[in-house]
């Protein structure tokens, strides 16, 4: 294809001089456009990532979500059930919804692992979580989460985007960046740290912007080095050569903008070029761990094979929120907590991989004075049944009726447990917390009234909680 036949779009896509797609994808419409406040849904609107005023004074300013795809087994990790252990091997008389009927049984399975109290708060945790046990005084452990659905995708979409099963809605990170913008001048507001082994279940829906403008979509970092490709131009094009190139592109853009006034996407891309140049330095700094002390690296488990990869991503997440990134997701490939079989071997393995880095993140944020304003979330989309899933190496089937998650920092009360499941851990029976309750509470901590955060789409005012019943769980707010 000759230069004379290249369209402007093709020209920029083919010869971006090392600016990198990440900047164009995440920094759109940031400098030249004015944002409409979130609760003014109608009329002409434009969007950017400048910091926005929340509805009221926030406690939280950033969030790191450690999403545990597959459904951690709460009765083996965070929710001790002595009665389940006592009834091990006996038949369960309650009503059960199975995901895999062919493997179903009614035989109760007590936890093979011991629980004991930890910290000044005395919260009981499993022996599989020794590092989380050390930070138990910092976390708010919710033992009464409820999705009401057993499937992975339906529950992920409920917790992550507000409505069960519906595909194509904005994720929570997109809603937060839409509402509040970014505190980072040179980095995307919403970043996703993916797993080297592949995408999580439900793939890109986990960080989708849905029908919100594309600048609110999560920016995915590569799982291996280099985490962002093409941050530097080729050696022959650096310095004055790149400056001449950018000046030429600026001239093209200015001419086209004059001929097409009000073209928001065009204005956004023009603004992104200079931002992308600044991002070249900022991104390299944020992702460079060489300056971290040996003590910090050891804290996150970077000295151990089992924890090195996940610990590296947790440490990068801390560095990103330090630099003003609003929302960071750390995701796991597939659904490693989906322990249908071989529970005794598979559960210790995934705990070994994630327990130390997750606890280190909370400890490190606290030491640096960041935990007060940064929410750390740990949890999955469902839990597990208290029954044996009858295979040669037994496991547990899905359970969306009651499970656990924990949160720390950002205004959540530390050192408490909230809610209860029944005596065998099947259903949330005290202070049930739905996904929409959790979302409303989280938005509250960021200074946002969930009923006022709207976006006009498909003829109506859309919300994260989408007019579903939702309460702010004030009992877990400090």
DRENVOTOR-47749 format. One record per residue (C-alpha): residue number from 1; residue in one letter; x, y, z. Coordinates in Angstrom, 3 decimals. Example, Ala and Ser with C-alpha at 12.3 -4.5 7.8 and 13.67 -1.06 7.14 Angstrom:
<node 1 "a" <12.300 -4.500 7.800>>
<node 2 "s" <13.670 -1.060 7.140>>
***
This chain:
<node 1 "x" <0.000 0.000 0.000>>
<node 2 "x" <1.545 3.351 -1.055>>
<node 3 "x" <1.536 6.435 1.210>>
<node 4 "x" <-0.823 8.190 -1.205>>
<node 5 "x" <-3.458 5.498 -0.590>>
<node 6 "x" <-3.173 5.419 3.195>>
<node 7 "x" <-6.142 6.876 5.013>>
<node 8 "x" <-5.440 9.054 8.053>>
<node 9 "x" <-6.655 6.274 10.366>>
<node 10 "x" <-4.393 3.710 8.671>>
<node 11 "x" <-1.444 6.104 8.765>>
<node 12 "x" <-1.747 6.579 12.523>>
<node 13 "x" <-2.383 2.915 13.203>>
<node 14 "x" <0.631 1.735 11.165>>
<node 15 "x" <3.211 4.328 12.220>>
<node 16 "x" <2.537 5.473 15.774>>
<node 17 "x" <6.276 6.026 16.446>>
<node 18 "x" <6.154 3.995 19.660>>
<node 19 "x" <3.347 5.962 21.257>>
<node 20 "x" <1.483 2.722 21.993>>
<node 21 "x" <-2.124 1.649 21.686>>
<node 22 "x" <-2.639 1.762 25.446>>
<node 23 "x" <-2.514 5.556 25.454>>
<node 24 "x" <-4.956 5.910 22.584>>
<node 25 "x" <-7.356 3.450 24.165>>
<node 26 "x" <-7.308 4.885 27.672>>
<node 27 "x" <-6.565 8.594 27.410>>
<node 28 "x" <-9.285 9.615 24.955>>
<node 29 "x" <-11.093 12.922 25.378>>
<node 30 "x" <-9.086 13.978 28.372>>
<node 31 "x" <-7.672 17.425 27.750>>
<node 32 "x" <-9.839 19.325 25.310>>
<node 33 "x" <-13.305 18.239 26.397>>
<node 34 "x" <-15.461 19.175 29.370>>
<node 35 "x" <-17.303 16.456 31.247>>
<node 36 "x" <-20.945 16.649 32.181>>
<node 37 "x" <-21.542 15.796 35.858>>
<node 38 "x" <-22.789 12.219 36.269>>
<node 39 "x" <-26.286 13.142 37.396>>
<node 40 "x" <-27.041 15.421 34.422>>
<node 41 "x" <-28.046 12.712 31.981>>
<node 42 "x" <-29.713 14.571 29.125>>
<node 43 "x" <-28.654 16.921 26.371>>
<node 44 "x" <-25.346 17.250 24.492>>
<node 45 "x" <-22.549 15.735 26.498>>
<node 46 "x" <-18.824 15.356 26.291>>
<node 47 "x" <-16.548 13.264 28.427>>
<node 48 "x" <-13.051 13.305 29.830>>
<node 49 "x" <-11.050 11.860 32.701>>
<node 50 "x" <-10.439 15.052 34.626>>
<node 51 "x" <-11.128 14.671 38.361>>
<node 52 "x" <-14.838 15.174 39.125>>
<node 53 "x" <-16.510 16.312 42.316>>
<node 54 "x" <-18.340 13.480 44.100>>
<node 55 "x" <-21.805 14.010 45.551>>
<node 56 "x" <-20.390 14.278 49.077>>
<node 57 "x" <-17.079 13.951 50.913>>
<node 58 "x" <-15.470 10.593 50.040>>
<node 59 "x" <-13.552 8.244 52.284>>
<node 60 "x" <-12.067 6.239 49.382>>
<node 61 "x" <-10.160 7.570 46.389>>
<node 62 "x" <-8.902 4.369 44.741>>
<node 63 "x" <-9.697 0.658 44.648>>
<node 64 "x" <-7.794 -2.566 43.990>>
<node 65 "x" <-9.996 -5.581 43.265>>
<node 66 "x" <-8.425 -8.993 43.814>>
<node 67 "x" <-11.128 -10.973 42.075>>
<node 68 "x" <-11.077 -14.690 42.859>>
<node 69 "x" <-12.790 -16.275 39.867>>
<node 70 "x" <-14.473 -19.598 40.420>>
<node 71 "x" <-15.925 -19.257 43.907>>
<node 72 "x" <-13.680 -19.707 46.971>>
<node 73 "x" <-14.960 -22.329 49.398>>
<node 74 "x" <-15.994 -20.184 52.359>>
<node 75 "x" <-16.576 -23.050 54.800>>
<node 76 "x" <-12.978 -24.118 54.191>>
<node 77 "x" <-11.454 -20.622 54.354>>
<node 78 "x" <-13.371 -17.821 56.074>>
<node 79 "x" <-16.574 -19.185 57.637>>
<node 80 "x" <-16.007 -21.908 60.265>>
<node 81 "x" <-18.870 -24.357 60.667>>
<node 82 "x" <-18.451 -26.704 63.661>>
<node 83 "x" <-21.900 -28.169 63.028>>
<node 84 "x" <-20.898 -29.065 59.473>>
<node 85 "x" <-17.850 -30.878 60.836>>
<node 86 "x" <-20.000 -32.655 63.410>>
<node 87 "x" <-22.413 -33.806 60.694>>
<node 88 "x" <-19.705 -34.837 58.245>>
<node 89 "x" <-20.921 -37.795 56.184>>
<node 90 "x" <-24.576 -37.381 57.153>>
<node 91 "x" <-27.441 -36.545 54.811>>
<node 92 "x" <-28.553 -32.942 54.373>>
<node 93 "x" <-32.279 -32.311 54.608>>
<node 94 "x" <-32.376 -28.785 53.179>>
<node 95 "x" <-33.377 -27.713 49.683>>
<node 96 "x" <-30.419 -27.560 47.281>>
<node 97 "x" <-29.916 -26.105 43.809>>
<node 98 "x" <-27.196 -28.091 42.039>>
<node 99 "x" <-25.187 -26.940 39.056>>
<node 100 "x" <-24.068 -30.477 38.181>>
<node 101 "x" <-26.926 -32.825 38.955>>
<node 102 "x" <-25.114 -35.887 37.612>>
<node 103 "x" <-22.489 -35.512 40.352>>
<node 104 "x" <-24.900 -34.333 43.050>>
<node 105 "x" <-25.177 -35.800 46.503>>
<node 106 "x" <-26.808 -34.856 49.788>>
<node 107 "x" <-23.833 -35.952 51.856>>
<node 108 "x" <-22.402 -33.201 54.068>>
<node 109 "x" <-18.669 -32.594 53.894>>
<node 110 "x" <-16.957 -31.037 56.900>>
<node 111 "x" <-13.868 -28.965 56.291>>
<node 112 "x" <-10.587 -30.902 56.382>>
<node 113 "x" <-8.832 -27.774 57.692>>
<node 114 "x" <-8.736 -26.255 61.154>>
<node 115 "x" <-9.884 -22.766 62.098>>
<node 116 "x" <-8.683 -20.612 64.960>>
<node 117 "x" <-9.098 -16.974 66.047>>
<node 118 "x" <-6.558 -14.353 65.028>>
<node 119 "x" <-5.658 -10.775 65.853>>
<node 120 "x" <-7.166 -8.562 68.496>>
<node 121 "x" <-10.553 -8.919 66.821>>
<node 122 "x" <-10.505 -12.714 67.218>>
<node 123 "x" <-11.846 -13.461 63.749>>
<node 124 "x" <-11.556 -17.155 62.945>>
<node 125 "x" <-9.824 -18.126 59.709>>
<node 126 "x" <-8.669 -21.378 58.166>>
<node 127 "x" <-5.111 -22.623 58.448>>
<node 128 "x" <-4.981 -22.257 54.638>>
<node 129 "x" <-4.823 -18.450 55.037>>
<node 130 "x" <-1.896 -17.812 57.423>>
<node 131 "x" <-0.970 -14.478 55.851>>
<node 132 "x" <-4.521 -13.135 55.753>>
<node 133 "x" <-4.667 -14.108 59.431>>
<node 134 "x" <-1.894 -11.571 60.099>>
<node 135 "x" <-3.921 -8.697 58.659>>
<node 136 "x" <-7.272 -9.776 60.077>>
<node 137 "x" <-7.463 -6.640 62.237>>
<node 138 "x" <-7.472 -4.571 59.031>>
<node 139 "x" <-10.227 -6.368 57.143>>
<node 140 "x" <-13.993 -6.331 57.161>>
<node 141 "x" <-15.085 -9.917 56.533>>
<node 142 "x" <-18.590 -10.196 55.086>>
<node 143 "x" <-19.895 -13.735 55.604>>
<node 144 "x" <-23.367 -13.197 54.162>>
<node 145 "x" <-22.822 -12.380 50.492>>
<node 146 "x" <-25.648 -13.523 48.216>>
<node 147 "x" <-25.934 -13.612 44.441>>
<node 148 "x" <-28.933 -15.956 44.305>>
<node 149 "x" <-27.433 -17.627 41.242>>
<node 150 "x" <-25.074 -20.569 40.987>>
<node 151 "x" <-23.532 -19.949 37.567>>
<node 152 "x" <-20.182 -18.224 37.142>>
<node 153 "x" <-20.987 -15.751 34.364>>
<node 154 "x" <-24.398 -14.745 35.689>>
<node 155 "x" <-22.950 -14.040 39.122>>
<node 156 "x" <-19.826 -12.285 37.815>>
<node 157 "x" <-22.008 -9.916 35.805>>
<node 158 "x" <-24.203 -9.294 38.840>>
<node 159 "x" <-21.298 -8.423 41.142>>
<node 160 "x" <-19.275 -6.617 38.517>>
<node 161 "x" <-21.933 -4.728 36.574>>
<node 162 "x" <-25.101 -4.693 38.653>>
<node 163 "x" <-27.537 -6.989 36.834>>
<node 164 "x" <-27.423 -10.816 36.740>>
<node 165 "x" <-26.758 -12.514 33.412>>
<node 166 "x" <-27.010 -9.374 31.245>>
<node 167 "x" <-24.023 -9.056 28.922>>
<node 168 "x" <-22.775 -5.683 27.676>>
<node 169 "x" <-23.194 -3.512 30.769>>
<node 170 "x" <-20.374 -1.338 32.141>>
<node 171 "x" <-18.153 -2.843 34.808>>
<node 172 "x" <-17.782 -1.291 38.242>>
<node 173 "x" <-14.399 0.177 37.337>>
<node 174 "x" <-15.967 1.906 34.340>>
<node 175 "x" <-18.731 3.389 36.501>>
<node 176 "x" <-16.201 4.714 39.011>>
<node 177 "x" <-14.007 6.349 36.399>>
<node 178 "x" <-17.079 7.779 34.659>>
<node 179 "x" <-18.231 9.284 37.943>>
<node 180 "x" <-14.919 10.526 39.317>>
<node 181 "x" <-12.404 10.752 36.505>>
<node 182 "x" <-8.735 10.150 37.162>>
<node 183 "x" <-6.226 11.530 39.637>>
<node 184 "x" <-3.365 10.467 37.324>>
<node 185 "x" <-2.188 12.886 34.642>>
<node 186 "x" <-0.067 10.398 32.761>>
<node 187 "x" <-1.674 6.992 33.308>>
<node 188 "x" <-5.059 5.440 32.514>>
<node 189 "x" <-7.671 5.778 35.248>>
<node 190 "x" <-8.690 2.104 35.099>>
<node 191 "x" <-6.074 -0.608 34.669>>
<node 192 "x" <-6.313 -4.395 34.475>>
<node 193 "x" <-3.452 -6.733 35.407>>
<node 194 "x" <-4.070 -9.949 33.520>>
<node 195 "x" <-2.827 -13.463 34.235>>
<node 196 "x" <0.008 -14.969 32.147>>
<node 197 "x" <-2.043 -18.146 31.749>>
<node 198 "x" <-4.908 -16.397 29.978>>
<node 199 "x" <-8.221 -14.613 30.427>>
<node 200 "x" <-10.597 -15.193 33.342>>
<node 201 "x" <-14.025 -16.708 32.855>>
<node 202 "x" <-16.300 -14.219 31.042>>
<node 203 "x" <-13.152 -12.736 29.481>>
<node 204 "x" <-13.334 -9.063 28.483>>
<node 205 "x" <-16.722 -8.503 30.125>>
<node 206 "x" <-14.800 -8.221 33.378>>
<node 207 "x" <-13.435 -4.799 32.366>>
<node 208 "x" <-15.904 -3.697 29.701>>
<node 209 "x" <-17.175 -0.128 29.442>>
<node 210 "x" <-20.461 -1.478 28.019>>
<node 211 "x" <-22.392 1.419 26.545>>
<node 212 "x" <-20.386 4.054 28.424>>
<node 213 "x" <-17.877 5.926 26.226>>
<node 214 "x" <-14.785 3.889 25.423>>
<node 215 "x" <-12.390 5.957 27.514>>
<node 216 "x" <-13.956 4.359 30.609>>
<node 217 "x" <-12.944 0.823 29.592>>
<node 218 "x" <-10.192 -0.908 31.546>>
<node 219 "x" <-6.721 -0.735 30.002>>
<node 220 "x" <-5.174 -4.202 30.058>>
<node 221 "x" <-1.471 -4.530 30.785>>
<node 222 "x" <0.381 -7.436 29.259>>
<node 223 "x" <0.843 -10.318 31.657>>
<node 224 "x" <4.569 -10.565 30.928>>
<node 225 "x" <7.357 -8.097 30.304>>
<node 226 "x" <7.207 -5.797 28.495>>
<node 227 "x" <3.789 -5.059 29.993>>
<node 228 "x" <3.236 -2.246 27.488>>
<node 229 "x" <4.612 -2.665 23.991>>
<node 230 "x" <6.181 0.119 21.951>>
<node 231 "x" <6.668 2.659 24.707>>
<node 232 "x" <9.863 3.744 22.959>>
<node 233 "x" <10.222 4.607 19.275>>
<node 234 "x" <12.903 2.886 17.196>>
<node 235 "x" <16.362 4.328 17.824>>
<node 236 "x" <16.535 5.884 14.337>>
<node 237 "x" <13.356 7.859 14.997>>
<node 238 "x" <14.040 9.237 18.459>>
<node 239 "x" <14.639 12.872 19.320>>
<node 240 "x" <14.231 15.401 16.541>>
<node 241 "x" <12.853 12.851 14.087>>
<node 242 "x" <9.983 12.016 16.415>>
<node 243 "x" <9.382 15.709 17.080>>
<node 244 "x" <9.083 16.369 13.341>>
<node 245 "x" <6.691 13.430 13.034>>
<node 246 "x" <4.465 14.649 15.856>>
<node 247 "x" <4.482 18.182 14.467>>
<node 248 "x" <3.358 16.799 11.110>>
<node 249 "x" <0.563 14.796 12.738>>
<node 250 "x" <-0.470 17.877 14.746>>
<node 251 "x" <-0.743 19.841 11.519>>
<node 252 "x" <-2.887 17.130 9.915>>
<node 253 "x" <-5.091 16.991 12.985>>
<node 254 "x" <-5.486 20.749 13.296>>
<node 255 "x" <-6.522 21.000 9.674>>
<node 256 "x" <-9.051 18.197 9.993>>
<node 257 "x" <-10.410 19.558 13.281>>
<node 258 "x" <-10.995 22.918 11.604>>
<node 259 "x" <-12.933 21.263 8.814>>
<node 260 "x" <-14.898 18.999 11.184>>
<node 261 "x" <-15.713 21.092 14.268>>
<node 262 "x" <-17.334 19.278 17.184>>
<node 263 "x" <-16.008 15.834 16.193>>
<node 264 "x" <-15.444 14.560 19.728>>
<node 265 "x" <-13.545 11.400 18.846>>
<node 266 "x" <-11.172 13.377 16.630>>
<node 267 "x" <-10.540 15.986 19.328>>
<node 268 "x" <-9.894 13.193 21.800>>
<node 269 "x" <-7.256 11.577 19.625>>
<node 270 "x" <-5.538 14.896 18.992>>
<node 271 "x" <-5.316 15.488 22.741>>
<node 272 "x" <-4.058 11.968 23.383>>
<node 273 "x" <-0.813 12.333 21.416>>
<node 274 "x" <0.917 14.669 23.838>>
<node 275 "x" <-0.494 12.704 26.768>>
<node 276 "x" <0.851 9.523 25.240>>
<node 277 "x" <4.309 11.042 25.033>>
<node 278 "x" <4.171 11.841 28.744>>
<node 279 "x" <2.868 8.360 29.464>>
<node 280 "x" <6.004 6.847 27.947>>
<node 281 "x" <7.928 7.994 31.006>>
<node 282 "x" <5.177 7.569 33.611>>
<node 283 "x" <4.301 4.004 32.623>>
<node 284 "x" <7.907 2.856 32.637>>
<node 285 "x" <8.351 4.321 36.095>>
<node 286 "x" <5.172 2.733 37.485>>
<node 287 "x" <6.053 -0.723 36.148>>
<node 288 "x" <9.718 -0.679 37.133>>
<node 289 "x" <10.190 -2.655 40.364>>
<node 290 "x" <13.972 -2.393 40.499>>
<node 291 "x" <13.816 0.394 43.064>>
<node 292 "x" <11.733 -1.653 45.508>>
<node 293 "x" <13.596 -2.814 48.601>>
<node 294 "x" <14.419 -6.458 49.252>>
<node 295 "x" <12.122 -6.332 52.277>>
<node 296 "x" <9.209 -5.220 50.096>>
<node 297 "x" <9.923 -7.836 47.468>>
<node 298 "x" <10.052 -10.522 50.141>>
<node 299 "x" <6.839 -9.216 51.721>>
<node 300 "x" <4.973 -9.859 48.448>>
<node 301 "x" <6.615 -13.255 47.931>>
<node 302 "x" <8.726 -12.281 44.927>>
<node 303 "x" <11.465 -14.554 46.308>>
<node 304 "x" <9.272 -17.674 45.982>>
<node 305 "x" <8.161 -19.511 42.875>>
<node 306 "x" <4.595 -20.056 44.139>>
<node 307 "x" <3.887 -16.385 44.862>>
<node 308 "x" <6.238 -14.480 42.536>>
<node 309 "x" <3.853 -13.862 39.642>>
<node 310 "x" <0.781 -12.873 41.652>>
<node 311 "x" <2.929 -10.951 44.112>>
<node 312 "x" <4.461 -8.952 41.266>>
<node 313 "x" <1.030 -7.893 40.068>>
<node 314 "x" <-0.057 -6.924 43.593>>
<node 315 "x" <3.069 -4.801 43.958>>
<node 316 "x" <2.452 -3.129 40.594>>
<node 317 "x" <-1.111 -2.398 41.724>>
<node 318 "x" <0.215 -0.570 44.771>>
<node 319 "x" <2.553 1.470 42.555>>
<node 320 "x" <-0.327 2.358 40.240>>
<node 321 "x" <-2.633 3.680 42.975>>
<node 322 "x" <0.330 5.585 44.417>>
<node 323 "x" <0.439 7.420 41.097>>
<node 324 "x" <-3.245 8.243 40.993>>
<node 325 "x" <-4.822 5.331 39.107>>
<node 326 "x" <-8.425 5.125 40.253>>
<node 327 "x" <-9.279 1.429 39.814>>
<node 328 "x" <-7.042 -1.620 39.421>>
<node 329 "x" <-8.252 -5.172 38.752>>
<node 330 "x" <-6.045 -8.206 39.271>>
<node 331 "x" <-7.574 -11.206 37.528>>
<node 332 "x" <-6.865 -14.931 37.451>>
<node 333 "x" <-6.902 -17.148 34.383>>
<node 334 "x" <-9.992 -19.300 34.038>>
<node 335 "x" <-11.571 -20.025 37.402>>
<node 336 "x" <-8.978 -21.617 39.708>>
<node 337 "x" <-11.247 -21.491 42.779>>
<node 338 "x" <-13.789 -23.725 41.025>>
<node 339 "x" <-13.043 -26.769 43.186>>
<node 340 "x" <-15.554 -29.345 41.926>>
<node 341 "x" <-13.085 -32.115 42.598>>
<node 342 "x" <-9.816 -32.793 44.370>>
<node 343 "x" <-10.591 -30.197 47.024>>
<node 344 "x" <-7.813 -31.361 49.355>>
<node 345 "x" <-5.117 -30.635 46.783>>
<node 346 "x" <-6.483 -27.837 44.610>>
<node 347 "x" <-7.602 -25.481 47.379>>
<node 348 "x" <-4.228 -25.351 49.194>>
<node 349 "x" <-2.540 -24.685 45.845>>
<node 350 "x" <-4.525 -21.555 44.938>>
<node 351 "x" <-4.313 -20.326 48.538>>
<node 352 "x" <-0.545 -20.691 48.441>>
<node 353 "x" <-0.415 -18.615 45.264>>
<node 354 "x" <-2.595 -15.708 46.424>>
<node 355 "x" <-2.682 -15.523 50.234>>
<node 356 "x" <0.695 -13.912 50.897>>
<node 357 "x" <0.543 -11.320 48.057>>
<node 358 "x" <-3.001 -10.240 48.995>>
<node 359 "x" <-2.066 -9.777 52.647>>
<node 360 "x" <1.151 -8.011 51.653>>
<node 361 "x" <-0.810 -5.511 49.584>>
<node 362 "x" <-2.935 -4.512 52.581>>
<node 363 "x" <0.109 -4.291 54.877>>
<node 364 "x" <2.126 -2.291 52.365>>
<node 365 "x" <-0.683 0.178 51.705>>
<node 366 "x" <-1.060 0.710 55.426>>
<node 367 "x" <2.668 1.277 55.957>>
<node 368 "x" <2.631 3.922 53.216>>
<node 369 "x" <-0.443 5.720 54.531>>
<node 370 "x" <-2.556 4.685 51.535>>
<node 371 "x" <-4.934 2.167 53.087>>
<node 372 "x" <-7.212 4.821 54.572>>
<node 373 "x" <-8.166 5.975 51.073>>
<node 374 "x" <-7.722 2.746 49.072>>
<node 375 "x" <-10.276 -0.065 49.094>>
<node 376 "x" <-8.835 -3.561 48.711>>
<node 377 "x" <-11.404 -6.181 47.748>>
<node 378 "x" <-10.898 -9.945 47.910>>
<node 379 "x" <-13.627 -12.338 46.818>>
<node 380 "x" <-15.311 -14.258 44.047>>
<node 381 "x" <-18.707 -14.439 42.421>>
<node 382 "x" <-20.091 -17.418 44.392>>
<node 383 "x" <-19.159 -19.842 47.169>>
<node 384 "x" <-19.420 -23.617 47.455>>
<node 385 "x" <-21.994 -26.071 48.744>>
<node 386 "x" <-21.443 -27.840 52.086>>
<node 387 "x" <-22.008 -31.151 50.293>>
<node 388 "x" <-19.742 -33.690 48.663>>
<node 389 "x" <-19.695 -33.467 44.914>>
<node 390 "x" <-19.511 -37.200 44.282>>
<node 391 "x" <-16.400 -37.818 42.233>>
<node 392 "x" <-13.420 -40.088 42.802>>
<node 393 "x" <-11.608 -37.124 44.389>>
<node 394 "x" <-14.431 -35.177 46.052>>
<node 395 "x" <-14.976 -31.443 45.779>>
<node 396 "x" <-17.827 -28.988 46.188>>
<node 397 "x" <-20.435 -27.673 43.734>>
<node 398 "x" <-21.423 -24.006 43.200>>
<node 399 "x" <-23.380 -22.017 45.781>>
<node 400 "x" <-24.664 -18.471 45.261>>
<node 401 "x" <-26.945 -18.528 48.299>>
<node 402 "x" <-24.283 -17.584 50.828>>
<node 403 "x" <-20.535 -16.956 50.706>>
<node 404 "x" <-17.770 -14.670 51.957>>
<node 405 "x" <-15.763 -11.719 50.742>>
<node 406 "x" <-13.459 -9.334 52.535>>
<node 407 "x" <-12.677 -5.675 52.062>>
<node 408 "x" <-10.084 -3.464 53.706>>
<node 409 "x" <-9.365 0.250 53.822>>
<node 410 "x" <-11.164 3.106 52.125>>
<node 411 "x" <-13.618 3.636 54.984>>
<node 412 "x" <-14.632 0.055 55.711>>
<node 413 "x" <-14.607 -0.869 59.395>>
<node 414 "x" <-11.474 -2.869 60.200>>
<node 415 "x" <-11.380 -5.995 62.311>>
<node 416 "x" <-15.030 -6.995 62.057>>
<node 417 "x" <-17.163 -9.795 60.674>>
<node 418 "x" <-20.592 -9.022 59.295>>
<node 419 "x" <-23.486 -11.368 58.551>>
<node 420 "x" <-23.892 -15.107 58.931>>
<node 421 "x" <-24.681 -18.177 56.909>>
<node 422 "x" <-26.688 -21.052 58.362>>
<node 423 "x" <-25.145 -23.751 60.540>>
<node 424 "x" <-23.644 -25.614 57.573>>
<node 425 "x" <-22.729 -22.579 55.453>>
<node 426 "x" <-25.353 -23.037 52.762>>
<node 427 "x" <-27.461 -19.866 52.885>>
<node 428 "x" <-26.959 -16.309 54.130>>
<node 429 "x" <-29.426 -15.980 57.004>>
<node 430 "x" <-28.315 -12.898 58.981>>
<node 431 "x" <-27.665 -9.479 57.398>>
<node 432 "x" <-27.663 -10.764 53.828>>
<node 433 "x" <-25.623 -8.583 51.446>>
<node 434 "x" <-26.546 -8.713 47.779>>
<node 435 "x" <-24.262 -7.624 44.970>>
<node 436 "x" <-26.305 -4.427 44.637>>
<node 437 "x" <-25.979 -3.729 48.368>>
<node 438 "x" <-22.221 -4.109 48.016>>
<node 439 "x" <-22.152 -1.763 45.009>>
<node 440 "x" <-24.253 0.885 46.760>>
<node 441 "x" <-21.973 0.711 49.800>>
<node 442 "x" <-18.828 0.940 47.735>>
<node 443 "x" <-20.106 3.960 45.815>>
<node 444 "x" <-21.064 5.588 49.117>>
<node 445 "x" <-17.458 5.335 50.290>>
<node 446 "x" <-16.342 7.052 47.088>>
<node 447 "x" <-18.768 9.894 47.811>>
<node 448 "x" <-21.367 8.793 45.274>>
<node 449 "x" <-25.091 8.334 45.783>>
<node 450 "x" <-25.858 5.224 43.729>>
<node 451 "x" <-29.348 6.534 42.899>>
<node 452 "x" <-27.878 9.683 41.291>>
<node 453 "x" <-25.101 8.120 39.245>>
<node 454 "x" <-26.823 7.798 35.873>>
<node 455 "x" <-26.148 7.502 32.169>>
<node 456 "x" <-28.836 7.957 29.546>>
<node 457 "x" <-28.934 4.882 27.314>>
<node 458 "x" <-31.659 2.935 25.493>>
<node 459 "x" <-34.259 5.541 26.379>>
<node 460 "x" <-33.771 5.512 30.154>>
<node 461 "x" <-31.454 6.584 32.940>>
<node 462 "x" <-29.182 3.622 33.563>>
<node 463 "x" <-27.520 3.026 36.936>>
<node 464 "x" <-24.976 0.558 38.244>>
<node 465 "x" <-27.643 -0.860 40.541>>
<node 466 "x" <-30.249 -0.327 37.768>>
<node 467 "x" <-33.141 0.451 40.140>>
<node 468 "x" <-32.825 -2.974 41.741>>
<node 469 "x" <-33.309 -3.065 45.535>>
<node 470 "x" <-30.064 -1.864 47.071>>
<node 471 "x" <-29.090 -0.555 50.484>>
<node 472 "x" <-25.960 1.068 51.763>>
<node 473 "x" <-24.673 -1.334 54.423>>
<node 474 "x" <-23.886 1.375 56.971>>
<node 475 "x" <-22.865 -1.177 59.608>>
<node 476 "x" <-19.611 -1.898 57.734>>
<node 477 "x" <-18.666 1.774 57.240>>
<node 478 "x" <-16.257 3.277 59.755>>
***
